[in-house]
Amino acid sequence: MIQNDQFLAVFNSAHRVMKAENILKRCGLEILLIPAPRALSTDCGLAIRYSSDINDLVLQALTSENVLPAIIYRKESDLLYEPVWHNEDNVDTENQ
């Protein structure tokens, strides 16, 4: 279940979201890989859920490994997810 004010990091592929999950767990960050809510359009159908207070740590860890999400949302209410960060380049930063 996603609580209001939690963040969801959405990626362009299942491979990238699973790689990001691995990186964040190695860093000891409290995250959870979940099915993406239907209210969000995602390419892979998965998202990483985490508390808003660790957003800077999440972005630092993913930036250092070149595995940035496409977009990060904050849950505002049951059907409203507000974008709070967007990958300006919107390209994969990892050689695939």
N, CA, C and O atoms as CSV, one atom per row, in Angstrom:
chain,resi,resn,atom,element,x,y,z
A,1,MET,N,N,0.832,-1.178,0.000
A,1,MET,CA,C,0.000,0.000,0.000
A,1,MET,C,C,0.884,1.252,0.000
A,1,MET,O,O,1.901,1.315,0.690
A,2,ILE,N,N,0.477,2.219,-0.773
A,2,ILE,CA,C,1.228,3.459,-0.885
A,2,ILE,C,C,0.542,4.525,-0.029
A,2,ILE,O,O,-0.642,4.817,-0.198
A,3,GLN,N,N,1.313,5.090,0.885
A,3,GLN,CA,C,0.796,6.135,1.765
A,3,GLN,C,C,0.943,7.493,1.085
A,3,GLN,O,O,1.824,7.684,0.247
A,4,ASN,N,N,0.072,8.436,1.454
A,4,ASN,CA,C,0.223,9.794,0.960
A,4,ASN,C,C,1.597,10.321,1.337
A,4,ASN,O,O,2.110,10.017,2.414
A,5,ASP,N,N,2.189,11.104,0.458
A,5,ASP,CA,C,3.512,11.716,0.593
A,5,ASP,C,C,4.668,10.750,0.365
A,5,ASP,O,O,5.823,11.169,0.448
A,6,GLN,N,N,4.407,9.476,0.082
A,6,GLN,CA,C,5.500,8.588,-0.303
A,6,GLN,C,C,5.854,8.853,-1.755
A,6,GLN,O,O,5.029,9.344,-2.525
A,7,PHE,N,N,7.097,8.524,-2.129
A,7,PHE,CA,C,7.587,8.744,-3.474
A,7,PHE,C,C,7.610,7.437,-4.253
A,7,PHE,O,O,7.786,6.360,-3.684
A,8,LEU,N,N,7.429,7.553,-5.565
A,8,LEU,CA,C,7.515,6.414,-6.477
A,8,LEU,C,C,8.468,6.768,-7.608
A,8,LEU,O,O,8.229,7.719,-8.352
A,9,ALA,N,N,9.537,6.010,-7.735
A,9,ALA,CA,C,10.486,6.189,-8.831
A,9,ALA,C,C,10.089,5.233,-9.951
A,9,ALA,O,O,9.960,4.027,-9.738
A,10,VAL,N,N,9.898,5.785,-11.138
A,10,VAL,CA,C,9.455,5.013,-12.292
A,10,VAL,C,C,10.580,4.996,-13.327
A,10,VAL,O,O,11.190,6.028,-13.608
A,11,PHE,N,N,10.846,3.830,-13.883
A,11,PHE,CA,C,11.944,3.636,-14.826
A,11,PHE,C,C,11.408,3.225,-16.192
A,11,PHE,O,O,10.231,2.895,-16.339
A,12,ASN,N,N,12.286,3.250,-17.185
A,12,ASN,CA,C,11.890,2.932,-18.561
A,12,ASN,C,C,11.936,1.448,-18.891
A,12,ASN,O,O,11.490,1.045,-19.966
A,13,SER,N,N,12.465,0.628,-17.990
A,13,SER,CA,C,12.518,-0.807,-18.267
A,13,SER,C,C,12.576,-1.589,-16.964
A,13,SER,O,O,12.993,-1.079,-15.924
A,14,ALA,N,N,12.147,-2.834,-17.050
A,14,ALA,CA,C,12.201,-3.711,-15.876
A,14,ALA,C,C,13.645,-3.947,-15.449
A,14,ALA,O,O,13.937,-4.022,-14.255
A,15,HIS,N,N,14.537,-4.064,-16.409
A,15,HIS,CA,C,15.957,-4.258,-16.101
A,15,HIS,C,C,16.489,-3.111,-15.240
A,15,HIS,O,O,17.174,-3.343,-14.244
A,16,ARG,N,N,16.175,-1.884,-15.627
A,16,ARG,CA,C,16.688,-0.713,-14.902
A,16,ARG,C,C,16.073,-0.598,-13.505
A,16,ARG,O,O,16.771,-0.240,-12.555
A,17,VAL,N,N,14.794,-0.892,-13.368
A,17,VAL,CA,C,14.171,-0.771,-12.047
A,17,VAL,C,C,14.740,-1.830,-11.101
A,17,VAL,O,O,14.925,-1.560,-9.915
A,18,MET,N,N,15.017,-3.025,-11.609
A,18,MET,CA,C,15.595,-4.064,-10.756
A,18,MET,C,C,17.047,-3.745,-10.395
A,18,MET,O,O,17.496,-4.034,-9.286
A,19,LYS,N,N,17.772,-3.151,-11.335
A,19,LYS,CA,C,19.134,-2.732,-11.037
A,19,LYS,C,C,19.124,-1.623,-9.978
A,19,LYS,O,O,19.944,-1.631,-9.060
A,20,ALA,N,N,18.200,-0.679,-10.110
A,20,ALA,CA,C,18.075,0.400,-9.123
A,20,ALA,C,C,17.715,-0.163,-7.750
A,20,ALA,O,O,18.253,0.280,-6.735
A,21,GLU,N,N,16.809,-1.134,-7.716
A,21,GLU,CA,C,16.440,-1.768,-6.451
A,21,GLU,C,C,17.670,-2.363,-5.782
A,21,GLU,O,O,17.874,-2.179,-4.582
A,22,ASN,N,N,18.480,-3.064,-6.538
A,22,ASN,CA,C,19.689,-3.683,-6.010
A,22,ASN,C,C,20.639,-2.623,-5.443
A,22,ASN,O,O,21.167,-2.791,-4.344
A,23,ILE,N,N,20.855,-1.548,-6.176
A,23,ILE,CA,C,21.743,-0.469,-5.734
A,23,ILE,C,C,21.243,0.134,-4.423
A,23,ILE,O,O,22.019,0.310,-3.483
A,24,LEU,N,N,19.966,0.446,-4.360
A,24,LEU,CA,C,19.409,1.116,-3.180
A,24,LEU,C,C,19.420,0.208,-1.956
A,24,LEU,O,O,19.661,0.675,-0.842
A,25,LYS,N,N,19.166,-1.071,-2.148
A,25,LYS,CA,C,19.223,-2.009,-1.025
A,25,LYS,C,C,20.648,-2.191,-0.535
A,25,LYS,O,O,20.876,-2.298,0.670
A,26,ARG,N,N,21.617,-2.230,-1.454
A,26,ARG,CA,C,23.030,-2.297,-1.046
A,26,ARG,C,C,23.424,-1.090,-0.214
A,26,ARG,O,O,24.273,-1.190,0.672
A,27,CYS,N,N,22.808,0.053,-0.499
A,27,CYS,CA,C,23.091,1.287,0.260
A,27,CYS,C,C,22.355,1.302,1.605
A,27,CYS,O,O,22.524,2.231,2.395
A,28,GLY,N,N,21.555,0.296,1.858
A,28,GLY,CA,C,20.831,0.224,3.122
A,28,GLY,C,C,19.610,1.125,3.192
A,28,GLY,O,O,19.116,1.421,4.280
A,29,LEU,N,N,19.120,1.563,2.039
A,29,LEU,CA,C,17.947,2.437,2.019
A,29,LEU,C,C,16.669,1.610,2.065
A,29,LEU,O,O,16.576,0.546,1.453
A,30,GLU,N,N,15.705,2.110,2.787
A,30,GLU,CA,C,14.443,1.399,2.964
A,30,GLU,C,C,13.516,1.705,1.789
A,30,GLU,O,O,12.830,2.726,1.757
A,31,ILE,N,N,13.522,0.787,0.829
A,31,ILE,CA,C,12.710,0.932,-0.386
A,31,ILE,C,C,11.954,-0.372,-0.625
A,31,ILE,O,O,12.245,-1.396,-0.008
A,32,LEU,N,N,10.976,-0.314,-1.534
A,32,LEU,CA,C,10.226,-1.513,-1.876
A,32,LEU,C,C,9.869,-1.470,-3.358
A,32,LEU,O,O,9.343,-0.468,-3.842
A,33,LEU,N,N,10.151,-2.541,-4.072
A,33,LEU,CA,C,9.752,-2.675,-5.464
A,33,LEU,C,C,8.290,-3.103,-5.490
A,33,LEU,O,O,7.925,-4.107,-4.879
A,34,ILE,N,N,7.452,-2.344,-6.196
A,34,ILE,CA,C,6.012,-2.616,-6.213
A,34,ILE,C,C,5.471,-2.527,-7.640
A,34,ILE,O,O,6.103,-1.931,-8.512
A,35,PRO,N,N,4.305,-3.119,-7.874
A,35,PRO,CA,C,3.632,-2.869,-9.158
A,35,PRO,C,C,3.254,-1.383,-9.219
A,35,PRO,O,O,2.771,-0.824,-8.235
A,36,ALA,N,N,3.471,-0.759,-10.355
A,36,ALA,CA,C,3.131,0.659,-10.495
A,36,ALA,C,C,1.610,0.828,-10.445
A,36,ALA,O,O,0.877,0.029,-11.028
A,37,PRO,N,N,1.142,1.855,-9.759
A,37,PRO,CA,C,-0.309,2.105,-9.727
A,37,PRO,C,C,-0.846,2.351,-11.137
A,37,PRO,O,O,-0.139,2.875,-11.998
A,38,ARG,N,N,-2.071,1.976,-11.354
A,38,ARG,CA,C,-2.683,2.154,-12.680
A,38,ARG,C,C,-2.788,3.625,-13.068
A,38,ARG,O,O,-2.849,3.947,-14.254
A,39,ALA,N,N,-2.811,4.508,-12.096
A,39,ALA,CA,C,-2.908,5.941,-12.376
A,39,ALA,C,C,-1.644,6.482,-13.054
A,39,ALA,O,O,-1.658,7.577,-13.617
A,40,LEU,N,N,-0.557,5.712,-12.999
A,40,LEU,CA,C,0.699,6.127,-13.623
A,40,LEU,C,C,0.934,5.317,-14.886
A,40,LEU,O,O,0.670,4.115,-14.928
A,41,SER,N,N,1.431,5.987,-15.908
A,41,SER,CA,C,1.795,5.233,-17.103
A,41,SER,C,C,3.277,4.888,-16.988
A,41,SER,O,O,4.124,5.772,-16.861
A,42,THR,N,N,3.574,3.609,-17.035
A,42,THR,CA,C,4.958,3.155,-16.950
A,42,THR,C,C,5.225,2.163,-18.070
A,42,THR,O,O,4.324,1.463,-18.532
A,43,ASP,N,N,6.472,2.118,-18.493
A,43,ASP,CA,C,6.850,1.184,-19.549
A,43,ASP,C,C,7.010,-0.235,-19.018
A,43,ASP,O,O,6.767,-1.206,-19.735
A,44,CYS,N,N,7.425,-0.349,-17.749
A,44,CYS,CA,C,7.729,-1.697,-17.245
A,44,CYS,C,C,6.719,-2.197,-16.222
A,44,CYS,O,O,6.749,-3.376,-15.870
A,45,GLY,N,N,5.832,-1.349,-15.737
A,45,GLY,CA,C,4.808,-1.792,-14.799
A,45,GLY,C,C,5.271,-1.903,-13.357
A,45,GLY,O,O,4.520,-2.369,-12.500
A,46,LEU,N,N,6.504,-1.480,-13.076
A,46,LEU,CA,C,7.045,-1.533,-11.719
A,46,LEU,C,C,7.502,-0.150,-11.284
A,46,LEU,O,O,7.783,0.716,-12.113
A,47,ALA,N,N,7.571,0.043,-9.978
A,47,ALA,CA,C,8.071,1.294,-9.414
A,47,ALA,C,C,8.767,0.991,-8.097
A,47,ALA,O,O,8.539,-0.053,-7.487
A,48,ILE,N,N,9.611,1.907,-7.669
A,48,ILE,CA,C,10.259,1.787,-6.366
A,48,ILE,C,C,9.608,2.795,-5.437
A,48,ILE,O,O,9.590,3.996,-5.708
A,49,ARG,N,N,9.070,2.281,-4.331
A,49,ARG,CA,C,8.395,3.118,-3.339
A,49,ARG,C,C,9.344,3.403,-2.186
A,49,ARG,O,O,10.067,2.518,-1.728
A,50,TYR,N,N,9.333,4.669,-1.716
A,50,TYR,CA,C,10.162,5.024,-0.570
A,50,TYR,C,C,9.630,6.284,0.084
A,50,TYR,O,O,8.794,6.992,-0.477
A,51,SER,N,N,10.126,6.547,1.268
A,51,SER,CA,C,9.719,7.716,2.038
A,51,SER,C,C,10.335,8.978,1.437
A,51,SER,O,O,11.472,8.958,0.966
A,52,SER,N,N,9.593,10.050,1.457
A,52,SER,CA,C,10.072,11.312,0.880
A,52,SER,C,C,11.331,11.827,1.568
A,52,SER,O,O,12.113,12.549,0.951
A,53,ASP,N,N,11.539,11.471,2.822
A,53,ASP,CA,C,12.704,12.008,3.540
A,53,ASP,C,C,14.039,11.409,3.093
A,53,ASP,O,O,15.094,11.906,3.487
A,54,ILE,N,N,14.013,10.350,2.280
A,54,ILE,CA,C,15.285,9.801,1.773
A,54,ILE,C,C,15.478,10.075,0.280
A,54,ILE,O,O,16.360,9.489,-0.347
A,55,ASN,N,N,14.662,10.957,-0.289
A,55,ASN,CA,C,14.748,11.223,-1.728
A,55,ASN,C,C,16.148,11.656,-2.160
A,55,ASN,O,O,16.651,11.178,-3.177
A,56,ASP,N,N,16.782,12.548,-1.408
A,56,ASP,CA,C,18.131,12.995,-1.785
A,56,ASP,C,C,19.120,11.823,-1.802
A,56,ASP,O,O,19.967,11.736,-2.692
A,57,LEU,N,N,19.010,10.929,-0.822
A,57,LEU,CA,C,19.898,9.768,-0.769
A,57,LEU,C,C,19.644,8.821,-1.939
A,57,LEU,O,O,20.582,8.267,-2.512
A,58,VAL,N,N,18.382,8.642,-2.286
A,58,VAL,CA,C,18.031,7.789,-3.423
A,58,VAL,C,C,18.639,8.352,-4.705
A,58,VAL,O,O,19.270,7.623,-5.470
A,59,LEU,N,N,18.448,9.646,-4.938
A,59,LEU,CA,C,18.979,10.258,-6.153
A,59,LEU,C,C,20.497,10.228,-6.188
A,59,LEU,O,O,21.083,10.015,-7.249
A,60,GLN,N,N,21.142,10.435,-5.053
A,60,GLN,CA,C,22.612,10.372,-4.996
A,60,GLN,C,C,23.109,8.970,-5.362
A,60,GLN,O,O,24.030,8.818,-6.165
A,61,ALA,N,N,22.491,7.958,-4.769
A,61,ALA,CA,C,22.918,6.580,-5.028
A,61,ALA,C,C,22.712,6.205,-6.487
A,61,ALA,O,O,23.585,5.592,-7.101
A,62,LEU,N,N,21.564,6.569,-7.046
A,62,LEU,CA,C,21.281,6.211,-8.439
A,62,LEU,C,C,22.119,7.024,-9.418
A,62,LEU,O,O,22.510,6.517,-10.470
A,63,THR,N,N,22.395,8.270,-9.082
A,63,THR,CA,C,23.252,9.106,-9.930
A,63,THR,C,C,24.664,8.534,-9.978
A,63,THR,O,O,25.284,8.487,-11.041
A,64,SER,N,N,25.170,8.100,-8.832
A,64,SER,CA,C,26.541,7.566,-8.788
A,64,SER,C,C,26.691,6.297,-9.617
A,64,SER,O,O,27.794,5.968,-10.055
A,65,GLU,N,N,25.595,5.585,-9.835
A,65,GLU,CA,C,25.627,4.344,-10.623
A,65,GLU,C,C,25.041,4.527,-12.027
A,65,GLU,O,O,24.906,3.557,-12.773
A,66,ASN,N,N,24.696,5.760,-12.387
A,66,ASN,CA,C,24.125,6.071,-13.708
A,66,ASN,C,C,22.854,5.279,-14.016
A,66,ASN,O,O,22.682,4.762,-15.120
A,67,VAL,N,N,21.972,5.193,-13.026
A,67,VAL,CA,C,20.706,4.475,-13.196
A,67,VAL,C,C,19.572,5.371,-12.684
A,67,VAL,O,O,18.881,5.025,-11.725
A,68,LEU,N,N,19.393,6.505,-13.323
A,68,LEU,CA,C,18.360,7.439,-12.891
A,68,LEU,C,C,16.986,7.002,-13.382
A,68,LEU,O,O,16.858,6.432,-14.465
A,69,PRO,N,N,15.950,7.274,-12.574
A,69,PRO,CA,C,14.598,6.970,-13.033
A,69,PRO,C,C,14.170,7.953,-14.123
A,69,PRO,O,O,14.803,8.991,-14.316
A,70,ALA,N,N,13.104,7.621,-14.823
A,70,ALA,CA,C,12.542,8.540,-15.810
A,70,ALA,C,C,11.825,9.679,-15.099
A,70,ALA,O,O,11.899,10.833,-15.521
A,71,ILE,N,N,11.126,9.340,-14.005
A,71,ILE,CA,C,10.348,10.334,-13.264
A,71,ILE,C,C,10.097,9.835,-11.847
A,71,ILE,O,O,10.034,8.630,-11.603
A,72,ILE,N,N,9.956,10.772,-10.921
A,72,ILE,CA,C,9.607,10.449,-9.540
A,72,ILE,C,C,8.314,11.187,-9.212
A,72,ILE,O,O,8.177,12.383,-9.469
A,73,TYR,N,N,7.371,10.444,-8.637
A,73,TYR,CA,C,6.076,10.994,-8.248
A,73,TYR,C,C,5.927,10.987,-6.732
A,73,TYR,O,O,6.536,10.166,-6.046
A,74,ARG,N,N,5.117,11.901,-6.215
A,74,ARG,CA,C,4.689,11.892,-4.819
A,74,ARG,C,C,3.191,11.593,-4.812
A,74,ARG,O,O,2.426,12.206,-5.557
A,75,LYS,N,N,2.783,10.660,-3.976
A,75,LYS,CA,C,1.360,10.354,-3.866
A,75,LYS,C,C,0.690,11.448,-3.054
A,75,LYS,O,O,1.052,11.693,-1.903
A,76,GLU,N,N,-0.284,12.102,-3.659
A,76,GLU,CA,C,-1.024,13.173,-2.997
A,76,GLU,C,C,-2.341,12.664,-2.400
A,76,GLU,O,O,-2.742,13.077,-1.312
A,77,SER,N,N,-2.998,11.772,-3.123
A,77,SER,CA,C,-4.259,11.192,-2.672
A,77,SER,C,C,-4.460,9.881,-3.428
A,77,SER,O,O,-3.579,9.452,-4.173
A,78,ASP,N,N,-5.612,9.247,-3.241
A,78,ASP,CA,C,-5.833,7.931,-3.836
A,78,ASP,C,C,-5.597,7.882,-5.343
A,78,ASP,O,O,-5.068,6.891,-5.846
A,79,LEU,N,N,-5.972,8.914,-6.063
A,79,LEU,CA,C,-5.825,8.893,-7.517
A,79,LEU,C,C,-4.886,9.962,-8.055
A,79,LEU,O,O,-4.746,10.102,-9.270
A,80,LEU,N,N,-4.246,10.714,-7.181
A,80,LEU,CA,C,-3.403,11.814,-7.634
A,80,LEU,C,C,-1.943,11.578,-7.263
A,80,LEU,O,O,-1.593,11.437,-6.091
A,81,TYR,N,N,-1.107,11.539,-8.290
A,81,TYR,CA,C,0.337,11.399,-8.131
A,81,TYR,C,C,0.981,12.615,-8.801
A,81,TYR,O,O,0.842,12.822,-10.007
A,82,GLU,N,N,1.678,13.404,-8.007
A,82,GLU,CA,C,2.286,14.642,-8.485
A,82,GLU,C,C,3.746,14.397,-8.864
A,82,GLU,O,O,4.510,13.896,-8.039
A,83,PRO,N,N,4.156,14.740,-10.097
A,83,PRO,CA,C,5.573,14.614,-10.449
A,83,PRO,C,C,6.412,15.578,-9.605
A,83,PRO,O,O,6.078,16.758,-9.492
A,84,VAL,N,N,7.498,15.077,-9.017
A,84,VAL,CA,C,8.366,15.930,-8.202
A,84,VAL,C,C,9.783,16.004,-8.762
A,84,VAL,O,O,10.561,16.872,-8.366
A,85,TRP,N,N,10.119,15.105,-9.675
A,85,TRP,CA,C,11.449,15.111,-10.296
A,85,TRP,C,C,11.324,14.425,-11.648
A,85,TRP,O,O,10.619,13.427,-11.796
A,86,HIS,N,N,12.015,14.975,-12.622
A,86,HIS,CA,C,11.970,14.411,-13.963
A,86,HIS,C,C,13.385,14.348,-14.514
A,86,HIS,O,O,14.146,15.306,-14.379
A,87,ASN,N,N,13.739,13.241,-15.125
A,87,ASN,CA,C,15.045,13.091,-15.752
A,87,ASN,C,C,15.074,14.000,-16.973
A,87,ASN,O,O,14.465,13.693,-17.998
A,88,GLU,N,N,15.782,15.115,-16.863
A,88,GLU,CA,C,15.830,16.112,-17.937
A,88,GLU,C,C,16.330,15.529,-19.244
A,88,GLU,O,O,15.849,15.893,-20.317
A,89,ASP,N,N,17.293,14.625,-19.157
A,89,ASP,CA,C,17.839,14.024,-20.372
A,89,ASP,C,C,16.876,13.007,-20.959
A,89,ASP,O,O,16.831,12.800,-22.171
A,90,ASN,N,N,16.102,12.370,-20.074
A,90,ASN,CA,C,15.139,11.333,-20.454
A,90,ASN,C,C,15.752,10.287,-21.381
A,90,ASN,O,O,15.109,9.780,-22.300
A,91,VAL,N,N,17.008,9.988,-21.106
A,91,VAL,CA,C,17.701,8.934,-21.848
A,91,VAL,C,C,18.365,8.013,-20.848
A,91,VAL,O,O,18.668,8.410,-19.723
A,92,ASP,N,N,18.583,6.800,-21.261
A,92,ASP,CA,C,19.312,5.872,-20.414
A,92,ASP,C,C,20.742,6.354,-20.283
A,92,ASP,O,O,21.378,6.713,-21.274
A,93,THR,N,N,21.249,6.362,-19.055
A,93,THR,CA,C,22.617,6.791,-18.829
A,93,THR,C,C,23.550,5.603,-18.698
A,93,THR,O,O,24.739,5.763,-18.426
A,94,GLU,N,N,23.015,4.431,-18.891
A,94,GLU,CA,C,23.787,3.191,-18.770
A,94,GLU,C,C,23.896,2.550,-20.136
A,94,GLU,O,O,22.938,2.552,-20.909
A,95,ASN,N,N,25.039,2.011,-20.428
A,95,ASN,CA,C,25.172,1.229,-21.673
A,95,ASN,C,C,24.421,-0.074,-21.498
A,95,ASN,O,O,24.647,-0.793,-20.525
A,96,GLN,N,N,23.546,-0.384,-22.409
A,96,GLN,CA,C,22.754,-1.605,-22.264
A,96,GLN,C,C,23.224,-2.684,-23.192
A,96,GLN,O,O,22.664,-3.781,-23.198
